Amino acid sequence: MRYQISGKQIDIGEALQTHVREELGETVNKYSGRPTEAYVVFSKSGHEFVCEAVVHLSTGLTAQAKAHATEIYAAFDGCCEKMDKQLRRYKRRLKDHHKERSQPVELSDAGSYILAPSDESGEAEQDTVNAMIIAETESKIPSLSVGEAVMQMELADAPVLVFTNEKSSSINVVYRREDGNIGWIDPRKAG
């Protein structure tokens, strides 16, 4: 597995990098035999250290976790525990996913944009349809079954996931509802 371990405006020593490789590698290999790469980023937020980890599996699924603590090693250990819990929860489904899928998850390219908030100062209403784009990045849209999409959303700890439904080849959305349930949007073609 390839590791990219970095710090945002903090130095990451060799001892911490070795600790991350050993612990994260052990955790991920317990549940998934084919991780491909891991990104671990340390940063500082006030008096706490923040550790964010993203692990890409060879099947295209991604697991991610984030933790805060006053010590940098404790932040990583908390992050690793969250990753362990997520992977343990989905171990059976991850193993089944590996057996039934011989090829990695197909990914489509898409643009992702961040729009500036509208000005609510009471000025005359401007053309709100043409909102100002303040950031643009590339995103990937996976081709998954609905069950895999829900699992991917849970593994990534994301509130929403856009995916291509393998059965219908249409763009679908799964999302976490306020009541804790999972919502699924499956557009129907007018015919």
C-alpha positions in Angstrom: 0.0 0.0 0.0 1.2 3.5 -0.9 1.2 6.0 1.9 1.1 9.8 1.7 1.5 11.3 5.2 1.6 15.0 5.5 1.0 17.9 7.8 -0.6 21.2 7.2 1.7 23.8 8.7 3.2 21.3 11.1 6.2 19.0 10.9 5.6 15.3 10.8 8.5 13.3 12.2 9.8 9.9 10.9 8.6 8.2 14.1 5.0 9.3 13.6 5.1 8.3 9.9 6.4 4.8 10.9 3.7 4.6 13.6 1.0 5.5 11.0 2.2 3.0 8.4 2.3 0.1 10.9 -1.0 0.8 12.7 -3.0 1.8 9.7 -1.6 -1.0 7.6 -2.5 -3.5 10.3 -6.0 -2.1 10.7 -6.8 -2.1 7.0 -5.3 -5.4 6.2 -7.4 -7.1 8.9 -10.6 -6.3 6.9 -9.5 -5.7 3.3 -6.8 -7.6 1.6 -6.3 -5.2 -1.2 -5.8 -1.6 -0.1 -4.0 0.5 -2.7 -3.2 3.8 -1.1 -3.7 5.8 2.0 -3.7 9.6 2.6 -3.1 10.8 6.2 -3.1 14.5 6.9 -2.4 16.1 10.3 -3.3 19.7 11.1 -3.8 21.9 14.1 -7.2 23.4 15.1 -6.8 25.7 18.1 -5.2 23.7 20.8 -6.1 20.3 19.2 -4.4 18.2 16.6 -6.6 16.9 13.8 -6.0 13.6 11.9 -7.8 12.8 8.6 -7.3 9.5 6.9 -8.6 8.3 3.5 -7.9 4.7 2.3 -8.6 3.7 -1.2 -9.4 0.0 -1.8 -8.6 -1.7 -5.1 -12.3 -2.2 -5.8 -12.8 1.5 -5.9 -14.4 1.9 -2.5 -13.0 4.5 -0.1 -13.0 4.6 3.7 -12.3 7.7 5.6 -12.1 8.8 9.2 -11.3 12.0 11.2 -10.4 12.5 14.9 -9.3 15.4 17.2 -7.1 15.2 20.3 -4.7 17.3 22.3 -1.7 15.0 21.4 -0.9 14.2 17.8 -0.5 10.4 18.4 -3.8 10.3 20.2 -5.5 12.1 17.2 -4.1 9.4 14.9 -5.1 6.6 17.2 -8.6 8.0 17.4 -8.8 8.2 13.6 -7.5 4.6 13.3 -10.1 3.4 15.8 -12.9 5.0 13.7 -11.5 3.5 10.5 -11.3 0.1 12.3 -15.0 0.4 13.4 -16.2 1.3 9.9 -14.3 -1.5 8.3 -15.3 -4.0 10.9 -19.0 -3.0 10.5 -18.8 -3.6 6.7 -16.3 -6.6 6.8 -18.8 -9.1 5.5 -20.1 -6.8 2.8 -16.6 -5.8 1.8 -15.5 -9.5 1.4 -18.7 -10.2 -0.5 -18.1 -7.2 -2.7 -14.6 -8.5 -3.5 -16.0 -11.9 -4.6 -18.7 -10.7 -6.8 -16.8 -7.8 -8.4 -13.9 -9.0 -10.5 -13.2 -5.5 -12.0 -12.6 -2.3 -10.0 -15.5 0.1 -9.6 -15.8 2.2 -12.8 -15.4 5.9 -12.2 -16.7 8.8 -14.3 -15.2 12.3 -14.3 -17.3 15.2 -13.1 -16.8 18.8 -12.1 -17.3 19.9 -8.5 -17.9 23.6 -7.7 -18.2 25.7 -4.6 -20.5 28.7 -5.0 -20.2 32.0 -3.1 -23.1 32.6 -0.7 -25.8 35.1 -1.9 -25.5 38.6 -0.6 -28.4 39.2 1.8 -27.8 42.9 2.4 -31.1 43.9 0.9 -29.7 45.2 -2.4 -31.7 44.8 -5.5 -32.0 41.1 -6.5 -29.4 40.2 -9.0 -29.3 37.3 -11.3 -29.1 34.5 -8.6 -29.0 31.8 -11.3 -25.4 32.9 -12.3 -23.9 32.5 -8.8 -20.2 33.2 -8.5 -18.0 30.1 -8.6 -15.2 30.4 -6.0 -13.6 27.0 -6.3 -13.6 24.2 -8.9 -12.3 20.6 -8.5 -12.5 17.3 -10.3 -14.7 14.6 -8.7 -15.3 11.0 -9.6 -18.7 9.4 -9.8 -18.6 5.6 -9.1 -20.7 3.0 -10.9 -22.3 1.0 -8.0 -25.3 -0.9 -6.9 -27.6 0.9 -4.4 -26.3 -1.3 -1.6 -22.7 -0.6 -2.5 -23.5 3.1 -2.7 -25.0 3.1 0.8 -21.9 1.2 2.1 -19.6 3.7 0.3 -21.4 6.6 1.8 -21.1 5.1 5.3 -17.4 4.2 4.9 -16.7 7.8 3.7 -18.8 9.2 6.6 -20.4 11.4 3.9 -23.9 13.0 4.1 -24.6 12.3 0.4 -23.2 10.2 -2.4 -23.9 10.7 -6.1 -23.4 7.5 -8.2 -24.2 5.8 -11.4 -26.7 3.0 -10.8 -25.3 -0.2 -12.4 -28.8 -1.5 -13.2 -30.3 1.6 -14.9 -27.1 3.4 -15.9 -28.7 6.6 -14.6 -27.3 9.1 -12.0 -28.7 8.3 -8.6 -28.2 9.9 -5.1 -28.2 8.3 -1.6 -28.2 10.6 1.4 -28.6 10.6 5.2 -32.0 11.9 6.2 -32.5 14.0 9.4 -34.4 11.1 11.0 -31.3 8.9 10.6 -32.6 6.8 7.7 -31.1 6.6 4.3 -32.8 8.3 1.3 -32.4 7.2 -2.3 -33.2 9.4 -5.3 -33.7 7.4 -8.5 -34.8 9.7 -11.4 -37.4 8.1 -13.7 -37.4 8.8 -17.4 -40.6 10.3 -18.7 -42.0 8.1 -21.3 
